[in-house]
Amino acid sequence: IRTLLRQVDIVLSILPIYEDRTSAPNVPFLHAALGTLPTGALRFLRILSYLENIDSVLYSCRSDKRILDRIFPDREIGNSFLPFAVDRSVFFPRGTGKRSEIRTRYGINPSAKVLVYTGRLVRAKNVDLLFNMLENVLRVIPDTMLILAGSAQAGNSSALEYRKELDQIIDRKQLGGRVLFTGDLNDEDQAGLFSASDLFLTCTTNLDENFGDSAVEAMRCGLP
C-alpha cells in the first residue's frame, strides 16, 4: 500500500489505510463517511487522528454535515457534500405494457396486488418481518404476492444461514405460493419490477442507512 500511495495524486478511501500515509504525506485523502456519522461517528473517530488539513470528508446528505459540525466543531479538515445518485434514464415510471410484460414473465395474476422488496437478503434488513406483513395482508386481500429481489452475500455464512431461515419461515407460514425470489437484478429489470408492483417495502434497522438507494429508485418509478 505504501508503494501505491507514492504513485497516486489523491486517495478516496473508506478503509483503514491512513496509518500508511507517512510514505506519502502530501497526498490528500478523501474519506467517504457513508453511514458512520448517524451511528455516532465511532469509526470516524478511529481515523480522525490520521487526517490532515489537506484531507476532506465526503458526506452524502446534509444531516451528516450537521452531525459532523456538532461532533467536530473545531476540525481543520475539509468537507464536501456528494449526494448519491439515481440513474433517471433507467428509473422512471413505465407504462401498463411494461407492467403486463413483467407480470407475465413471473407468472403473476394481472389483478394481483404485488409488494416488492429489493436489496440484500441479510438479517439487518429484517426481511423476515415482511412475511408477517404478507400474512396479515392476505387475510384482507387474498390475491397478494411478495417479490424479493436480491440475494444473500456470497461467502457470508451468516447471510446464507439467514436465507435458509427465510425458506423455513415461508414453509411454516404456508406462504410458498405467495413469495417469489428473483435473485439479483440489473437496474433495467429492477425498474421493470417496480412498474409491475403496487407497493415498495423495507424494514431495515441499519442505523447507518443514511441513503437507501432502493427506496429512492422505487420513488423515481412512481411506486409508493
C-alpha positions in Angstrom: 0.0 0.0 0.0 2.8 2.4 0.8 4.3 1.9 -2.6 0.9 2.6 -4.2 0.4 5.7 -2.2 3.6 7.2 -3.6 2.3 6.8 -7.1 -1.2 8.5 -6.8 -2.4 12.1 -6.6 -5.4 11.6 -4.4 -7.0 8.7 -2.4 -10.7 8.0 -1.9 -11.0 5.6 1.0 -13.3 4.0 3.5 -10.6 1.6 4.5 -8.2 1.9 7.5 -5.1 2.6 5.4 -4.4 6.0 6.9 -1.5 4.9 9.1 0.4 4.2 5.8 0.2 7.8 4.7 3.6 8.6 6.2 5.1 7.3 3.0 3.1 10.0 1.0 2.4 12.9 3.4 1.4 15.3 0.6 -1.3 13.0 -1.0 -4.8 14.2 0.1 -7.3 11.7 1.4 -11.0 11.9 0.7 -12.7 10.0 3.4 -16.2 8.7 2.5 -18.1 8.8 5.7 -21.1 6.8 4.4 -23.1 5.7 7.4 -20.5 6.3 10.1 -21.9 9.7 11.2 -25.5 8.7 12.1 -24.2 6.0 14.3 -22.2 8.4 16.4 -19.1 8.6 14.2 -17.2 5.9 16.3 -15.5 4.5 13.2 -14.7 8.0 12.1 -13.1 8.8 15.5 -10.6 6.0 14.9 -9.2 7.6 11.8 -9.6 11.2 12.7 -6.0 11.5 14.1 -4.6 10.4 10.8 -6.4 13.1 8.8 -4.6 16.3 7.9 -5.8 19.7 6.8 -5.2 18.7 3.1 -7.9 16.0 3.5 -11.6 16.2 3.2 -14.6 14.2 4.4 -17.3 13.3 1.9 -20.9 13.1 3.2 -24.0 12.1 1.3 -26.7 14.0 3.0 -26.9 17.4 4.7 -27.9 15.9 8.0 -24.5 14.2 8.1 -23.0 17.7 7.7 -24.9 18.8 10.8 -23.6 15.8 12.8 -20.1 16.5 11.6 -20.3 20.1 12.7 -21.7 19.2 16.1 -19.2 16.4 16.9 -16.1 18.1 15.4 -16.7 21.9 15.7 -13.0 22.7 15.6 -11.9 20.3 12.9 -9.3 21.5 10.5 -10.1 19.1 7.7 -12.3 20.0 4.7 -15.7 18.6 3.9 -17.7 18.1 0.7 -21.3 17.3 0.0 -21.5 14.5 -2.5 -25.0 13.0 -2.7 -25.6 9.6 -4.1 -27.3 9.5 -7.5 -30.1 7.6 -9.1 -30.0 7.0 -12.8 -33.0 8.8 -14.1 -32.6 7.4 -17.6 -33.4 3.9 -16.1 -35.6 4.6 -13.1 -38.8 6.3 -14.3 -42.5 5.3 -14.5 -43.2 2.8 -17.2 -46.5 2.2 -18.9 -49.0 -0.5 -18.5 -47.4 -2.5 -21.3 -44.2 -3.0 -19.2 -46.4 -3.8 -16.2 -48.1 -6.6 -18.1 -44.9 -7.9 -19.6 -43.2 -8.2 -16.2 -46.2 -9.9 -14.6 -46.4 -12.3 -17.4 -42.7 -13.1 -17.1 -43.1 -14.0 -13.4 -46.5 -15.7 -13.8 -48.3 -13.1 -11.7 -52.1 -12.6 -12.0 -52.8 -9.2 -13.7 -55.2 -8.3 -10.9 -53.0 -9.3 -8.0 -51.5 -6.8 -5.6 -47.7 -7.0 -5.6 -45.5 -6.0 -2.8 -41.8 -5.7 -3.6 -38.5 -5.6 -1.7 -35.2 -5.0 -3.4 -31.8 -5.3 -1.6 -29.6 -7.8 0.2 -31.2 -10.7 2.0 -29.5 -10.2 5.3 -30.7 -10.1 8.9 -30.1 -6.3 9.3 -32.7 -5.7 6.6 -35.4 -7.6 8.6 -36.7 -9.4 5.5 -38.5 -11.9 7.7 -40.8 -9.2 9.0 -42.2 -8.8 5.5 -43.7 -12.3 5.8 -45.6 -11.1 8.9 -46.9 -8.2 6.8 -47.8 -10.5 4.0 -49.7 -12.9 6.3 -51.8 -10.0 7.6 -52.4 -8.5 4.1 -53.6 -11.9 2.8 -56.4 -12.0 5.3 -57.8 -8.9 3.7 -56.5 -9.2 0.1 -56.1 -12.9 -0.7 -54.6 -12.2 -4.2 -51.4 -10.7 -3.0 -47.8 -11.5 -3.9 -44.5 -10.6 -2.2 -41.5 -10.4 -4.5 -38.0 -10.3 -3.1 -35.3 -9.1 -5.5 -31.8 -9.7 -4.1 -29.6 -12.4 -2.7 -27.6 -13.4 0.3 -24.0 -12.3 0.2 -21.8 -15.0 -1.3 -19.2 -16.2 1.2 -21.1 -14.7 4.1 -22.1 -17.7 6.3 -24.4 -15.6 8.4 -26.3 -14.3 5.4 -26.5 -17.8 3.8 -27.9 -19.1 7.1 -30.5 -16.3 7.2 -31.5 -17.2 3.7 -32.3 -20.7 4.8 -34.3 -19.3 7.7 -36.4 -17.3 5.3 -37.3 -20.5 3.5 -38.2 -22.2 6.8 -40.5 -19.3 7.7 -42.2 -19.4 4.4 -42.9 -23.1 4.9 -44.1 -22.6 8.4 -46.5 -19.8 7.5 -47.5 -21.7 4.3 -46.7 -18.7 2.1 -44.9 -20.8 -0.6 -47.3 -19.7 -3.4 -47.2 -16.1 -2.4 -43.5 -15.3 -2.2 -41.2 -15.1 -5.2 -37.4 -14.8 -5.1 -36.0 -13.3 -8.2 -32.3 -13.2 -7.3 -30.2 -10.2 -8.1 -31.5 -8.0 -10.9 -29.8 -5.4 -13.1 -31.1 -1.8 -13.0 -33.3 -2.2 -16.0 -35.0 -5.3 -14.7 -35.4 -3.8 -11.3 -37.1 -0.7 -12.8 -39.4 -3.1 -14.7 -40.2 -4.9 -11.5 -41.1 -1.6 -9.8 -43.5 -1.0 -12.7 -45.2 -4.3 -12.1 -45.6 -3.7 -8.4 -48.0 -1.8 -6.2 -46.1 -1.1 -3.1 -42.4 -0.9 -2.1 -41.4 -2.4 1.3 -38.4 -2.0 3.5 -37.9 -3.0 7.2 -34.2 -2.2 7.6 -32.9 -1.4 11.0 -29.5 -0.4 9.7 -28.7 2.7 11.8 -26.1 3.7 9.2 -28.8 3.7 6.4 -28.5 7.4 5.6 -29.4 7.0 2.0 -31.5 4.0 0.8 -30.9 3.5 -2.9 -33.7 1.1 -3.4 -36.3 3.4 -1.8 -35.3 6.3 -3.9 -35.2 4.2 -7.1 -38.8 3.0 -6.3 -39.9 6.5 -5.8 -38.4 7.5 -9.1 -40.6 4.8 -10.7 -43.7 6.2 -9.1 -44.0 3.3 -6.6 -45.3 4.3 -3.1 
